[in-house]
Amino acid sequence: MKKLLFLLANLICQLKILTYHSIMLTQIINAKILTPQGWLKDGSVLMRDNKILEVTNCDLAVIGAELIDAKGMYVVPGGVEIHCHGGGGGDFMEGTEEAFRTAINAHMKHGTTSIFPTLSSSTVPMIEQLPKLVPG
């Protein structure tokens, strides 16, 4: 029974690999992966355009995917920065698009996925001006 379950799991994993074959992918393998259910060992993270498609306990390489061998390192979700004045030489208090982009890019480079710029020491007119810098 155990062998049958293993073979079935392997077959499902291979079917997923065939499904993803025609799109450009990146796959992280050989990592300790933190999931909502706990740590996953010997699994992989499958991504397209820097967005996670799947986290799985199947460590078979996806055909055509760019492989990143984590060599036992950790893979964890991106951070949410809830108190941030800037970064990378850019300060949100400067009130310029360039400062915002500099700070945001510095944090993104190190895994931050969301930022709450801290402006509490700004003047009210400066704070009112800042939403005009944010696209969309």
N, C-alpha and C positions, 0 to 999 in steps of 0.2 A: 504494500500500500504506500509506504514511504517513497519507494522508488518511482511508483506511478505518479505521485504528486510532484516529485522533482521533475520528471519528464514533462508533465503538463505545464508546470511553471516555466520550464525552459522553452517549450513550444510557444507559449504566450509571449514570452520575451522576444523570441525570434520573429513572431508576427508583427510586433510593434516596430522592430528594426526595419522590416520590409515596408511598413507604412510610412516611415520617416525618410526612406531612401532618396526621394526626389527633391527634398528641400535642404537648403544650406543650414547645417546645424553645428553646434559646439557641444561637446560632451566632456564632463569632468568625471574621471574615474579614480578608483583607489583612494577615496577620501572617507573620513568619518563625517557623516552628514547629520546635522541637527534638524529634526522634523518635529511637528507638534506632538507626535507620539513618542519621541525620545531619539536617541542616537541610532543611526543606521550605519552599519559597517558593511563594506564590500558592495556598495551600491553605486549609483551614478546620478548625475544631474544633467538633463538634456535641455539645451537652450536654443532659441532661434532669435536673432536680432537682440541679444542681451536680455531676453525675457525667458523665464523658466517655463518650459513645456511640461516637464515631468521629473519627479524625483522617484527613483525606483530601486528595488533591491536587486535588479538585474545589472550585472557589471559587464555584460557583453558589449563590445564596441559596436556602435551604429555605423554601418557602411557609409562612407563618404563624409562622416562628421569629422570636424577638427577635434582631435583628442587633446585634453589637458590631463596629464597624469599628476594628481595631487600628492602622490607618494606618501600617503598616510596623514597628510595635513587635514585640517578641519574645514568644512564648508558650513557656514551658518547664514541665516537670513540677513539682509541688509539692515543697517541701523536707522533709527528714527531719532534725529537730533531735536530735542524739545527746547533747548536754550542755547542759542548760538549767536555770537556777535559778528562773525565773519570767518575767514580762513584763507590760507594761501596768499596773504598780503592784502586781501580785499576785506573791507569793513562795511557792514550794512548801513552803518551810521553815515557813510560818505554820501549815500543817497543817489548813486549813479548806477546805470545799467552795467557798466564795466566792473564796478566793485561787486555787484551782486553776482555776475557771471563768474568772476574770479573765485569768490568764496564758495559758490555752489559747486563749481568744477573741482575745487580742492577737496571738498567733502565727498563728492561722488567717486573720486579716484580711490577713496579709502573705504567704500562700501555703504556710505550713507544713502538712503533712498528717499528720505523726506526730511525737510528742514523747516523749523519754525524760527525765522529771524527775530532776534531779541532787539527791540527798539525802545524799551521802556524809558531810557534816559534821553530820548529825542524830544524835540519840541513838538507840539500838536500839529502845527503846519507841516513840519517835515514828515511826520507819520502819515498825514493825509495825502502827501505828494507821492509816497512810495508805491501805492498800488498801480500807478501809471507805468511803473517800470516792469511790472510782471505781465508777460504776454498772455493773451487769451482772456 
